[in-house]
């Protein structure tokens, strides 16, 4: 089977919903790790040269990079180079006992770190994670954190916060994005320059115990180096669209799986996602906390009209906004639902294409996320990984609600 995988993208969007502030009450979560199995994926990616991460450059690719797929590959048990986790707030509901949770998995990585833990994460209030980071610092690990000013250090004195203050008191350096109006909205952690943790999950009570979120962990120094270089930019105060873009070196192939990493605003992420979506041949699935980008929604609708099976779930509160693209899908008769709403809500930022390519990360599908915020996106072409994200989609789709008749007036 021959398929294409686009490794360069760019976009524009119209609005980003700020992440909600944590509340003291929590709801359940079950997070079960999924490991690469012995099931052979249907292809290998032949390459003619070894992908490497080059020194920083400022130019971006104007055209998508396409990798042909032609062969087969059977992984061995030692090929467990990735893990995927999903929060499940219907099952675990006690942040004071995080056994089995995404928080527990993160603490295990912190406890295993030997040399460095470099963090770019939007907000924070988990006591157990703070304890683990302080212990890591005490045993000599270089622990440093870049956060948002308004939603990180700026609210640390509020009730149910204070964990950044504890880190600082124990010698852990924490910086914010220096009063920018845009958000430092990233959610990635790099351990020992070998392991990368990313996805949609804020390291908060809400993020892990009250929201539907995802995490992907990649065991790869090549991928870690891509994120480490971005982290160094943030740490040295290089924010916004003028930060250097190294998009044409932000890719690698691991065990025959193409991986592309994108950072906004410098990489013009949404237009690249549009290029990726435009190449969909059989199916598109999405889960969106905030989806206000009209060009992206129109591209999905165009693919639906061309016979591609398109479905998506919107978070209810945000999708009731007049800027949400839910109306666009509904008026085009493309299946779209709203999440269950209430104490638990959808916080994913996921697109799954042709049951093979997964887009995830911190970026909401909006212009603010694309043009102003600091965001990260990872794109992985791997049917085994995609199957797990499809499973999460089907669960949330089954819990979601159809848009009520008469909700929208279509012109």
Backbone torsions as a table, in degrees:
resi	resn	phi	psi	omega
1	UNK	NA	132.5	177.4
2	UNK	-107.2	130.0	178.2
3	UNK	-139.3	164.0	-178.6
4	UNK	-112.1	148.3	175.6
5	UNK	-132.9	116.2	-175.7
6	UNK	-83.2	131.6	-177.9
7	UNK	-121.2	27.0	167.7
8	UNK	-152.5	137.0	-170.1
9	UNK	-145.9	168.9	173.2
10	UNK	-167.2	151.2	-175.0
11	UNK	-153.7	177.3	164.6
12	UNK	-141.8	146.3	-177.3
13	UNK	-133.8	-175.8	-171.2
14	UNK	-125.9	-2.6	-177.0
15	UNK	178.9	143.3	172.0
16	UNK	-122.5	131.2	174.7
17	UNK	-81.7	126.0	179.6
18	UNK	-65.6	145.3	179.8
19	UNK	-61.5	139.4	-179.7
20	UNK	-68.5	149.8	178.5
21	UNK	-77.7	145.3	-178.2
22	UNK	-68.4	147.3	175.5
23	UNK	-112.2	158.9	-175.5
24	UNK	-71.1	-23.7	178.0
25	UNK	-85.8	155.2	-176.2
26	UNK	-135.2	163.3	175.4
27	UNK	-125.0	168.4	-170.5
28	UNK	-69.3	163.4	177.2
29	UNK	-152.7	134.1	167.7
30	UNK	-123.7	125.5	179.3
31	UNK	-123.9	115.0	-178.5
32	UNK	-111.4	127.7	-179.7
33	UNK	-71.9	144.8	174.3
34	UNK	-117.7	126.2	-178.3
35	UNK	-107.7	153.0	173.7
36	UNK	-55.6	130.3	-174.3
37	UNK	-102.4	-172.3	178.3
38	UNK	-86.4	2.5	179.0
39	UNK	-70.4	122.7	-176.1
40	UNK	-73.9	128.1	171.3
41	UNK	-67.7	160.9	-169.9
42	UNK	-80.8	6.7	-175.7
43	UNK	-159.1	166.8	169.8
44	UNK	-121.7	151.2	175.2
45	UNK	-102.1	105.1	178.0
46	UNK	-72.0	138.0	177.6
47	UNK	-128.5	151.5	-179.0
48	UNK	-104.0	-8.2	175.6
49	UNK	-149.9	160.1	-178.6
50	UNK	-81.6	122.4	177.8
51	UNK	-67.6	135.2	179.7
52	UNK	-132.7	157.6	174.1
53	UNK	-94.5	117.6	-175.1
54	UNK	-93.6	169.7	176.0
55	UNK	-59.7	156.9	-176.4
56	UNK	-56.6	140.1	174.5
57	UNK	-134.4	169.1	-175.1
58	UNK	-112.1	-3.5	-179.2
59	UNK	-88.9	152.7	176.2
60	UNK	-120.2	155.0	177.1
61	UNK	-73.5	139.8	178.8
62	UNK	-92.6	-19.3	-178.0
63	UNK	-121.2	151.2	177.1
64	UNK	-62.8	145.2	173.6
65	UNK	-95.0	128.3	-174.9
66	UNK	-116.0	129.0	-180.0
67	UNK	-108.7	121.7	179.1
68	UNK	-74.4	152.6	-178.8
69	UNK	-124.8	124.4	-174.4
70	UNK	-138.6	-22.4	-169.5
71	UNK	-118.3	-168.4	179.2
72	UNK	-125.7	159.9	-176.5
73	UNK	-150.0	136.5	176.6
74	UNK	-114.7	111.3	-179.3
75	UNK	-71.1	154.3	174.9
76	UNK	-101.3	168.2	178.8
77	UNK	-56.6	-26.5	179.3
78	UNK	-78.4	-5.3	179.8
79	UNK	-88.1	26.7	179.1
80	UNK	-85.1	76.3	-173.3
81	UNK	-98.3	3.1	178.3
82	UNK	-143.1	155.9	172.3
83	UNK	-137.8	146.4	177.1
84	UNK	-127.1	136.9	177.2
85	UNK	-130.4	145.2	172.3
86	UNK	-127.1	134.1	171.7
87	UNK	-71.3	151.8	175.8
88	UNK	-141.2	86.7	-174.3
89	UNK	-65.4	-6.7	177.2
90	UNK	-81.1	-13.2	-172.0
91	UNK	-112.6	-54.0	177.8
92	UNK	-98.9	134.5	-174.9
93	UNK	-137.4	20.1	-175.1
94	UNK	-131.1	98.3	179.1
95	UNK	-67.3	-13.4	175.6
96	UNK	-80.2	-8.0	177.0
97	UNK	-138.2	80.2	-169.8
98	UNK	-81.7	18.6	-178.0
99	UNK	-59.5	128.0	179.4
100	UNK	85.6	0.7	-174.9
101	UNK	-96.0	169.0	171.9
102	UNK	-60.1	-35.7	177.2
103	UNK	-59.4	-43.3	178.9
104	UNK	-61.1	-41.6	179.3
105	UNK	-63.8	-39.6	178.2
106	UNK	-65.5	-43.0	179.0
107	UNK	-61.5	-37.6	177.7
108	UNK	-62.2	-40.3	177.2
109	UNK	-66.0	-41.1	177.6
110	UNK	-60.8	-45.2	-177.8
111	UNK	-67.2	-23.2	-179.5
112	UNK	-89.9	-11.5	-176.3
113	UNK	-64.9	139.9	-177.0
114	UNK	-108.5	-34.1	-172.4
115	UNK	-127.0	-40.8	-175.7
116	UNK	-151.6	147.3	169.7
117	UNK	-134.5	108.1	-179.7
118	UNK	-111.3	125.8	-167.9
119	UNK	-124.5	134.1	166.7
120	UNK	-125.2	100.0	-172.6
121	UNK	-144.9	136.7	-166.7
122	UNK	-60.6	-49.8	-176.6
123	UNK	-149.9	174.2	-168.3
124	UNK	-165.4	132.5	169.9
125	UNK	-157.4	24.7	-178.1
126	UNK	-93.5	117.4	-176.6
127	UNK	-62.6	-44.4	-177.4
128	UNK	-62.6	-37.5	177.8
129	UNK	-69.2	-40.3	176.9
130	UNK	-60.6	-44.2	178.1
131	UNK	-57.4	-46.0	-177.9
132	UNK	-64.7	-39.9	179.1
133	UNK	-66.4	-40.0	178.1
134	UNK	-63.7	-42.1	177.2
135	UNK	-63.7	-38.3	177.4
136	UNK	-62.8	-43.1	177.8
137	UNK	-60.9	-41.9	-179.3
138	UNK	-63.8	-29.2	178.5
139	UNK	-91.9	10.3	171.0
140	UNK	99.5	8.0	179.2
141	UNK	-77.8	138.2	175.7
142	UNK	-77.6	102.1	-178.2
143	UNK	-110.0	120.6	177.9
144	UNK	-142.2	145.6	-171.6
145	UNK	-133.8	130.3	168.8
146	UNK	-106.7	129.1	-177.6
147	UNK	-133.8	-177.4	176.8
148	UNK	-86.0	149.2	-179.6
149	UNK	-74.2	-48.5	-177.1
150	UNK	-70.5	-42.2	-172.4
151	UNK	-101.9	1.5	177.4
152	UNK	-113.0	-98.6	-179.0
153	UNK	-63.0	-31.4	-175.2
154	UNK	-65.1	-23.4	-179.5
155	UNK	-116.7	16.5	-174.4
156	UNK	-68.6	-19.4	177.6
157	UNK	-84.6	-4.5	-179.0
158	UNK	-72.1	160.9	175.0
159	UNK	-56.1	145.8	178.8
160	UNK	64.6	20.5	174.6
161	UNK	-120.1	-145.9	175.1
162	UNK	93.4	-0.3	-176.6
163	UNK	-76.4	-30.3	173.7
164	UNK	-64.6	-38.7	177.3
165	UNK	-59.9	-40.2	177.4
166	UNK	-64.2	-43.1	178.7
167	UNK	-59.9	-47.8	-179.0
168	UNK	-61.1	-40.0	-179.8
169	UNK	-65.4	-21.3	179.9
170	UNK	-104.3	21.4	172.2
171	UNK	83.6	10.7	178.1
172	UNK	-90.7	123.9	-179.4
173	UNK	-75.0	134.4	175.8
174	UNK	-132.5	128.3	175.6
175	UNK	-122.1	152.5	172.6
176	UNK	-114.8	-172.1	-174.2
177	UNK	-92.9	28.1	164.4
178	UNK	59.9	43.0	171.2
179	UNK	77.1	14.3	176.8
180	UNK	-64.8	149.7	175.3
181	UNK	-74.6	-31.5	175.2
182	UNK	-72.7	166.1	-174.3
183	UNK	-95.9	144.2	162.4
184	UNK	-89.8	88.0	-166.0
185	UNK	-102.3	6.9	-179.3
186	UNK	-58.8	158.1	173.6
187	UNK	-143.1	75.9	174.8
188	UNK	-142.5	147.1	179.3
189	UNK	-128.0	140.2	178.5
190	UNK	-123.6	123.4	-177.7
191	UNK	-109.0	122.1	174.8
192	UNK	54.0	23.4	-177.8
193	UNK	55.4	28.1	-178.7
194	UNK	-127.5	-30.3	-171.0
195	UNK	-126.5	133.8	178.5
196	UNK	-119.6	131.0	176.1
197	UNK	-113.6	124.3	178.9
198	UNK	-152.6	-178.0	-177.2
199	UNK	138.6	-153.3	-176.6
200	UNK	-98.8	-1.0	-165.7
201	UNK	-87.8	119.1	167.7
202	UNK	-76.5	148.6	-177.4
203	UNK	-88.5	70.4	-175.6
204	UNK	-141.4	165.9	174.7
205	UNK	-58.0	-46.5	179.4
206	UNK	-63.2	-46.4	-174.1
207	UNK	-59.5	-36.3	-174.9
208	UNK	-101.0	-28.9	-172.6
209	UNK	-115.2	-4.0	-178.6
210	UNK	-132.9	2.5	-175.9
211	UNK	-132.9	153.8	168.7
212	UNK	-83.0	115.1	-176.7
213	UNK	-139.1	169.3	176.6
214	UNK	-135.9	155.0	175.0
215	UNK	-134.3	138.4	167.6
216	UNK	-124.9	134.6	179.5
217	UNK	-114.1	126.6	-179.5
218	UNK	-116.4	122.8	177.1
219	UNK	-94.2	91.7	-175.8
220	UNK	-163.3	120.1	175.4
221	UNK	-64.6	-28.4	178.6
222	UNK	-65.4	-46.9	178.0
223	UNK	-67.6	-42.6	179.6
224	UNK	-58.5	-37.3	-179.5
225	UNK	-65.3	-35.7	176.8
226	UNK	-62.2	-47.1	179.2
227	UNK	-69.8	-36.0	-180.0
228	UNK	-62.4	-39.2	179.3
229	UNK	-65.2	-41.1	176.0
230	UNK	-64.9	-41.4	179.2
231	UNK	-60.4	-40.6	178.5
232	UNK	-62.0	-38.0	175.9
233	UNK	-60.9	-46.6	179.8
234	UNK	-63.4	-42.4	-177.2
235	UNK	-63.3	-33.0	-179.8
236	UNK	-93.3	13.0	172.4
237	UNK	81.7	21.3	178.9
238	UNK	-93.3	90.9	-177.6
239	UNK	-112.8	159.5	169.9
240	UNK	86.5	-175.5	-172.6
241	UNK	-67.2	-16.1	179.7
242	UNK	-90.0	-1.5	174.0
243	UNK	-62.9	147.6	-177.5
244	UNK	-64.1	136.7	175.0
245	UNK	-101.3	132.8	175.5
246	UNK	-121.4	35.9	-168.7
247	UNK	-57.7	-32.5	-176.9
248	UNK	-79.4	1.9	171.2
249	UNK	-119.8	7.2	-177.2
250	UNK	-92.8	52.1	179.2
251	UNK	-149.7	157.9	174.8
252	UNK	-158.6	173.3	174.3
253	UNK	-126.1	117.5	-179.9
254	UNK	-112.9	122.1	179.4
255	UNK	46.0	45.0	175.6
256	UNK	70.3	17.6	176.1
257	UNK	-109.8	115.7	175.5
258	UNK	-69.9	136.1	178.5
259	UNK	-132.2	130.3	176.0
260	UNK	-124.0	136.2	177.4
261	UNK	-116.2	136.4	179.9
262	UNK	-130.0	147.1	178.5
263	UNK	-128.5	133.1	173.6
264	UNK	-101.3	154.8	5.0
265	UNK	-89.4	-6.9	-168.5
266	UNK	-69.2	-23.9	-176.1
267	UNK	-96.2	2.0	177.8
268	UNK	50.6	62.1	-165.5
269	UNK	-66.2	-44.7	-169.4
270	UNK	-65.0	-36.9	178.0
271	UNK	-64.4	-30.6	176.5
272	UNK	-72.2	-35.1	174.5
273	UNK	-66.5	-36.2	176.1
274	UNK	-60.7	-43.6	178.5
275	UNK	-61.7	-38.7	179.4
276	UNK	-66.2	-46.9	179.9
277	UNK	-62.7	-38.6	-179.4
278	UNK	-60.7	-23.6	-179.0
279	UNK	-88.1	-1.3	-179.1
280	UNK	-61.5	136.5	-177.3
281	UNK	-109.1	-33.4	-174.4
282	UNK	-125.0	-39.8	-174.3
283	UNK	-153.9	150.1	171.8
284	UNK	-135.7	129.4	173.9
285	UNK	-126.0	142.2	175.8
286	UNK	-144.6	149.9	172.7
287	UNK	-127.2	122.3	-167.8
288	UNK	-136.0	119.8	171.1
289	UNK	-68.3	-44.8	176.7
290	UNK	-139.3	122.6	-178.9
291	UNK	-135.1	99.4	-178.1
292	UNK	-125.6	8.2	-176.5
293	UNK	-89.3	110.7	-176.9
294	UNK	-66.7	-44.7	179.6
295	UNK	-59.4	-37.1	178.2
296	UNK	-67.9	-43.7	179.4
297	UNK	-65.1	-39.0	179.1
298	UNK	-63.7	-37.3	178.2
299	UNK	-64.4	-41.7	176.8
300	UNK	-62.7	-41.6	179.8
301	UNK	-66.1	-39.9	175.8
302	UNK	-59.8	-40.6	178.6
303	UNK	-67.2	-37.0	176.9
304	UNK	-61.5	-41.8	179.0
305	UNK	-67.9	-22.2	177.2
306	UNK	-87.4	3.9	176.1
307	UNK	104.1	0.1	177.4
308	UNK	-77.0	139.0	179.8
309	UNK	-80.8	109.4	-174.9
310	UNK	-117.2	129.7	175.5
311	UNK	-145.7	150.4	176.9
312	UNK	-156.3	159.0	176.6
313	UNK	-122.7	130.7	176.9
314	UNK	-103.7	147.9	168.3
315	UNK	-68.4	135.3	-167.3
316	UNK	-64.6	-52.1	-173.3
317	UNK	-60.0	-49.2	-178.9
318	UNK	-66.4	-32.8	-176.7
319	UNK	-77.0	-10.2	172.7
320	UNK	-82.3	-6.6	176.3
321	UNK	-69.5	145.8	178.7
322	UNK	-63.9	-18.8	179.3
323	UNK	-87.1	-9.3	-179.2
324	UNK	-66.0	148.9	178.4
325	UNK	-87.1	5.0	177.6
326	UNK	-58.1	-43.8	179.3
327	UNK	-59.7	-39.8	-179.4
328	UNK	-59.1	-45.5	178.8
329	UNK	-66.5	-43.9	-176.0
330	UNK	-63.1	-44.2	-179.1
331	UNK	-70.4	-22.5	176.6
332	UNK	-89.0	2.6	-178.5
333	UNK	59.9	33.5	173.1
334	UNK	-98.6	125.6	-172.8
335	UNK	-57.4	121.6	177.0
336	UNK	-147.6	137.9	-179.0
337	UNK	-124.8	169.5	172.6
338	UNK	-108.3	147.9	-176.9
339	UNK	-68.7	175.4	-171.7
340	UNK	-64.2	-24.6	179.1
341	UNK	65.2	175.3	-177.2
342	UNK	99.5	-145.9	-177.6
343	UNK	-68.7	-26.0	-178.9
344	UNK	-109.3	132.2	178.0
345	UNK	-142.5	160.3	-175.9
346	UNK	-74.7	125.9	179.5
347	UNK	-125.8	4.0	178.5
348	UNK	-62.0	156.9	168.7
349	UNK	-135.4	76.6	-167.7
350	UNK	-124.8	139.5	165.5
351	UNK	-130.4	134.1	177.5
352	UNK	-123.3	125.0	-174.2
353	UNK	-117.7	128.4	174.1
354	UNK	54.6	32.0	178.4
355	UNK	55.5	26.6	-175.1
356	UNK	-141.1	-42.5	-174.3
357	UNK	-102.0	126.5	-179.2
358	UNK	-113.5	130.8	171.5
359	UNK	-111.4	124.3	176.1
360	UNK	-149.4	171.5	-179.5
361	UNK	144.5	-153.7	-174.7
362	UNK	-95.3	-11.0	-168.3
363	UNK	-81.5	116.6	167.3
364	UNK	-73.6	155.6	-174.9
365	UNK	-86.0	73.6	-174.2
366	UNK	-147.3	162.1	-178.4
367	UNK	-71.2	-36.2	177.3
368	UNK	-60.7	-42.3	179.2
369	UNK	-64.3	-37.8	-175.1
370	UNK	-79.5	-35.8	-168.6
371	UNK	-105.8	-18.2	-175.9
372	UNK	-129.3	-43.5	-175.6
373	UNK	-69.6	155.4	166.2
374	UNK	-85.9	116.9	-175.2
375	UNK	-138.4	160.4	173.9
376	UNK	-134.1	144.4	179.0
377	UNK	-134.2	138.5	172.5
378	UNK	-120.3	136.6	-179.7
379	UNK	-121.1	122.4	-172.8
380	UNK	-129.1	127.3	177.9
381	UNK	-103.4	92.4	-176.3
382	UNK	-152.8	113.4	-176.6
383	UNK	-61.2	-32.8	178.7
384	UNK	-65.6	-45.4	177.3
385	UNK	-64.9	-44.4	-180.0
386	UNK	-59.2	-36.2	-179.6
387	UNK	-60.7	-35.4	179.6
388	UNK	-71.5	-38.1	177.0
389	UNK	-70.5	-33.9	173.9
390	UNK	-63.8	-40.7	177.7
391	UNK	-59.6	-43.4	176.8
392	UNK	-64.4	-41.7	177.5
393	UNK	-58.6	-47.8	-176.4
394	UNK	-63.2	-36.5	177.7
395	UNK	-63.1	-48.3	-177.6
396	UNK	-70.5	-37.6	175.5
397	UNK	-57.8	-42.5	-179.6
398	UNK	-66.9	-29.4	178.4
399	UNK	-84.6	-19.8	-172.5
400	UNK	-77.3	170.4	-176.0
401	UNK	-117.1	142.6	172.2
402	UNK	-68.1	152.5	175.9
403	UNK	-67.9	131.6	-177.5
404	UNK	-65.7	141.3	177.5
405	UNK	-58.1	139.2	179.8
406	UNK	84.8	-1.2	-179.9
407	UNK	-63.0	-41.6	-177.4
408	UNK	-119.2	149.0	169.9
409	UNK	-107.0	118.9	-176.3
410	UNK	-95.5	132.5	-179.8
411	UNK	-80.3	NA	NA
